[in-house]
Amino acid sequence: MQGSALLEQLAREIPHLLEAAERGDSPRSVMIVGHKRLFDGRVAEVTLAAKIVEDHQFGATCNELPPEV
């Protein structure tokens, strides 16, 4: 999964996170791992994560691990 597809999947998961938080259920976070092609053709791993931090709020992070050189 690459770029915009990762963001689209994360966006689809956020309403489920909010619903679960309202019910007091798990999971209260989601992590999606994909890949991003770099300008030189190498592929880096990208992790997007969202977590409920308070009612009706969430935090999101994006980490990119560079490919092995």
N, CA, C and O atoms as a DFTB+ gen file, in Angstrom:
276 C
 N C O
     1  1       0.851      -1.172       0.000
     2  2       0.000       0.000       0.000
     3  2       0.896       1.234       0.000
     4  3       1.894       1.280       0.719
     5  1       0.548       2.216      -0.791
     6  2       1.398       3.383      -0.900
     7  2       0.628       4.674      -0.651
     8  3      -0.595       4.728      -0.780
     9  1       1.383       5.718      -0.289
    10  2       0.938       7.092      -0.178
    11  2      -0.516       7.341       0.150
    12  3      -0.955       7.135       1.281
    13  1      -1.269       7.791      -0.861
    14  2      -2.650       8.199      -0.640
    15  2      -3.521       7.030      -0.195
    16  3      -4.479       7.237       0.549
    17  1      -3.216       5.805      -0.629
    18  2      -3.998       4.647      -0.192
    19  2      -3.852       4.443       1.315
    20  3      -4.811       4.058       1.984
    21  1      -2.666       4.697       1.848
    22  2      -2.457       4.607       3.295
    23  2      -3.322       5.617       4.026
    24  3      -3.984       5.283       5.009
    25  1      -3.317       6.860       3.542
    26  2      -4.105       7.907       4.190
    27  2      -5.598       7.610       4.094
    28  3      -6.340       7.841       5.049
    29  1      -6.036       7.105       2.957
    30  2      -7.452       6.768       2.791
    31  2      -7.861       5.665       3.759
    32  3      -8.945       5.730       4.340
    33  1      -7.015       4.652       3.943
    34  2      -7.348       3.577       4.868
    35  2      -7.398       4.092       6.302
    36  3      -8.284       3.717       7.070
    37  1      -6.441       4.958       6.663
    38  2      -6.427       5.526       8.011
    39  2      -7.688       6.348       8.240
    40  3      -8.293       6.268       9.308
    41  1      -8.088       7.136       7.251
    42  2      -9.301       7.945       7.380
    43  2     -10.534       7.066       7.571
    44  3     -11.450       7.437       8.305
    45  1     -10.565       5.907       6.919
    46  2     -11.700       4.993       7.084
    47  2     -11.725       4.383       8.488
    48  3     -12.797       4.056       8.997
    49  1     -10.561       4.228       9.113
    50  2     -10.488       3.605      10.432
    51  2     -10.862       4.567      11.564
    52  3     -11.325       4.120      12.614
    53  1     -10.673       5.860      11.376
    54  2     -10.878       6.823      12.461
    55  2     -12.310       6.811      13.005
    56  3     -12.473       6.830      14.225
    57  1     -13.361       6.781      12.170
    58  2     -14.717       6.716      12.742
    59  2     -14.926       5.474      13.612
    60  3     -15.626       5.533      14.623
    61  1     -14.316       4.347      13.219
    62  2     -14.432       3.131      14.031
    63  2     -13.742       3.307      15.385
    64  3     -14.224       2.814      16.405
    65  1     -12.615       4.012      15.382
    66  2     -11.914       4.291      16.642
    67  2     -12.780       5.141      17.562
    68  3     -12.879       4.874      18.760
    69  1     -13.406       6.169      16.991
    70  2     -14.252       7.051      17.802
    71  2     -15.452       6.294      18.366
    72  3     -15.816       6.479      19.527
    73  1     -16.066       5.441      17.543
    74  2     -17.196       4.641      18.024
    75  2     -16.764       3.703      19.139
    76  3     -17.469       3.564      20.138
    77  1     -15.623       3.062      18.982
    78  2     -15.122       2.143      20.008
    79  2     -14.838       2.894      21.309
    80  3     -15.115       2.389      22.396
    81  1     -14.285       4.101      21.191
    82  2     -13.991       4.888      22.390
    83  2     -15.272       5.259      23.124
    84  3     -15.315       5.238      24.355
    85  1     -16.318       5.601      22.371
    86  2     -17.591       5.953      22.999
    87  2     -18.183       4.764      23.750
    88  3     -18.792       4.936      24.806
    89  1     -18.006       3.570      23.214
    90  2     -18.522       2.358      23.865
    91  2     -17.593       1.862      24.972
    92  3     -17.979       1.015      25.779
    93  1     -16.371       2.390      25.007
    94  2     -15.390       1.911      25.974
    95  2     -14.726       0.628      25.527
    96  3     -14.098      -0.063      26.330
    97  1     -14.860       0.300      24.242
    98  2     -14.278      -0.924      23.691
    99  2     -12.875      -0.687      23.162
   100  3     -12.417       0.448      23.023
   101  1     -12.222      -1.774      22.878
   102  2     -10.946      -1.736      22.169
   103  2     -11.236      -2.082      20.723
   104  3     -12.289      -2.668      20.472
   105  1     -10.411      -1.778      19.772
   106  2      -9.139      -1.075      19.945
   107  2      -9.349       0.441      20.012
   108  3     -10.309       0.979      19.461
   109  1      -8.438       1.099      20.690
   110  2      -8.476       2.552      20.761
   111  2      -7.366       3.152      19.900
   112  3      -7.119       4.358      19.930
   113  1      -6.709       2.291      19.139
   114  2      -5.679       2.782      18.222
   115  2      -5.604       1.868      17.008
   116  3      -6.065       0.727      17.034
   117  1      -5.018       2.392      15.960
   118  2      -4.844       1.612      14.736
   119  2      -3.496       1.988      14.135
   120  3      -3.077       3.144      14.194
   121  1      -2.824       0.999      13.557
   122  2      -1.555       1.254      12.887
   123  2      -1.613       0.606      11.512
   124  3      -2.026      -0.545      11.376
   125  1      -1.203       1.341      10.510
   126  2      -1.213       0.876       9.136
   127  2       0.204       1.003       8.595
   128  3       0.816       2.067       8.684
   129  1       0.716      -0.073       8.042
   130  2       2.082      -0.067       7.509
   131  2       2.023      -0.201       5.996
   132  3       1.297      -1.040       5.463
   133  1       2.780       0.617       5.325
   134  2       2.835       0.550       3.872
   135  2       4.216       0.915       3.378
   136  3       5.180       0.924       4.144
   137  1       4.307       1.210       2.118
   138  2       5.598       1.517       1.519
   139  2       5.505       2.756       0.634
   140  3       4.459       3.054       0.057
   141  1       6.607       3.455       0.544
   142  2       6.680       4.677      -0.252
   143  2       7.899       4.582      -1.155
   144  3       9.007       4.320      -0.688
   145  1       7.695       4.791      -2.429
   146  2       8.830       4.751      -3.361
   147  2       9.532       6.107      -3.325
   148  3       8.895       7.150      -3.472
   149  1      10.838       6.082      -3.130
   150  2      11.625       7.301      -3.067
   151  2      12.053       7.725      -4.472
   152  3      11.959       6.949      -5.423
   153  1      12.523       8.970      -4.586
   154  2      12.880       9.512      -5.900
   155  2      13.952       8.688      -6.604
   156  3      14.017       8.680      -7.833
   157  1      14.796       7.992      -5.835
   158  2      15.871       7.209      -6.459
   159  2      15.458       5.759      -6.721
   160  3      16.288       4.931      -7.097
   161  1      14.169       5.456      -6.520
   162  2      13.681       4.117      -6.814
   163  2      13.661       3.171      -5.625
   164  3      13.027       2.118      -5.685
   165  1      14.353       3.536      -4.531
   166  2      14.317       2.683      -3.343
   167  2      12.952       2.825      -2.673
   168  3      12.228       3.789      -2.924
   169  1      12.608       1.868      -1.827
   170  2      11.308       1.869      -1.157
   171  2      11.518       1.990       0.349
   172  3      12.301       1.241       0.933
   173  1      10.821       2.931       0.972
   174  2      10.882       3.121       2.418
   175  2       9.585       2.602       3.031
   176  3       8.526       2.648       2.405
   177  1       9.683       2.108       4.262
   178  2       8.484       1.670       4.971
   179  2       7.864       2.877       5.680
   180  3       8.571       3.668       6.304
   181  1       6.564       3.008       5.580
   182  2       5.839       4.116       6.194
   183  2       4.812       3.538       7.166
   184  3       4.065       2.624       6.818
   185  1       4.781       4.073       8.375
   186  2       3.802       3.646       9.360
   187  2       2.934       4.832       9.729
   188  3       3.438       5.876      10.142
   189  1       1.626       4.670       9.579
   190  2       0.671       5.682      10.018
   191  2      -0.064       5.115      11.220
   192  3      -0.471       3.953      11.212
   193  1      -0.233       5.918      12.239
   194  2      -0.931       5.452      13.425
   195  2      -1.877       6.536      13.923
   196  3      -1.567       7.726      13.857
   197  1      -3.029       6.113      14.418
   198  2      -3.984       7.039      15.028
   199  2      -4.399       6.446      16.365
   200  3      -4.561       5.232      16.490
   201  1      -4.567       7.293      17.348
   202  2      -4.927       6.835      18.693
   203  2      -5.903       7.817      19.306
   204  3      -5.743       9.031      19.181
   205  1      -6.913       7.284      19.968
   206  2      -7.844       8.140      20.695
   207  2      -7.114       8.680      21.929
   208  3      -6.610       7.901      22.738
   209  1      -7.055       9.994      22.076
   210  2      -6.393      10.582      23.242
   211  2      -7.398      11.140      24.239
   212  3      -7.120      11.175      25.438
   213  1      -8.552      11.573      23.771
   214  2      -9.653      12.005      24.626
   215  2     -10.937      11.753      23.855
   216  3     -10.888      11.433      22.668
   217  1     -12.064      11.890      24.495
   218  2     -13.333      11.698      23.790
   219  2     -13.407      12.599      22.564
   220  3     -13.188      13.807      22.647
   221  1     -13.721      11.986      21.424
   222  2     -13.917      12.692      20.158
   223  2     -12.665      13.410      19.664
   224  3     -12.772      14.318      18.840
   225  1     -11.502      13.036      20.137
   226  2     -10.256      13.602      19.630
   227  2      -9.308      12.449      19.345
   228  3      -9.418      11.382      19.949
   229  1      -8.391      12.662      18.438
   230  2      -7.403      11.636      18.158
   231  2      -6.086      12.290      17.785
   232  3      -6.038      13.438      17.345
   233  1      -5.033      11.536      17.972
   234  2      -3.713      11.963      17.541
   235  2      -3.263      11.037      16.425
   236  3      -3.604       9.855      16.426
   237  1      -2.512      11.553      15.485
   238  2      -2.022      10.727      14.385
   239  2      -0.536      11.001      14.186
   240  3      -0.074      12.134      14.326
   241  1       0.187       9.966      13.863
   242  2       1.612      10.116      13.601
   243  2       1.960       9.399      12.303
   244  3       1.251       8.493      11.865
   245  1       3.044       9.814      11.709
   246  2       3.549       9.159      10.503
   247  2       5.052       9.015      10.652
   248  3       5.757      10.002      10.862
   249  1       5.539       7.803      10.545
   250  2       6.976       7.543      10.623
   251  2       7.434       6.899       9.331
   252  3       6.770       6.014       8.791
   253  1       8.568       7.352       8.847
   254  2       9.123       6.775       7.626
   255  2      10.481       6.186       7.963
   256  3      11.373       6.894       8.431
   257  1      10.637       4.894       7.726
   258  2      11.919       4.237       7.937
   259  2      12.655       4.198       6.607
   260  3      12.140       3.659       5.628
   261  1      13.856       4.766       6.565
   262  2      14.577       4.769       5.296
   263  2      14.993       3.347       4.913
   264  3      15.194       2.494       5.778
   265  1      15.118       3.108       3.633
   266  2      15.550       1.783       3.194
   267  2      17.008       1.559       3.567
   268  3      17.758       2.502       3.819
   269  1      17.383       0.308       3.595
   270  2      18.787      -0.016       3.874
   271  2      19.646       0.537       2.748
   272  3      19.299       0.419       1.573
   273  1      20.751       1.131       3.112
   274  2      21.641       1.737       2.098
   275  2      22.604       0.685       1.587
   276  3      23.440       0.977       0.731
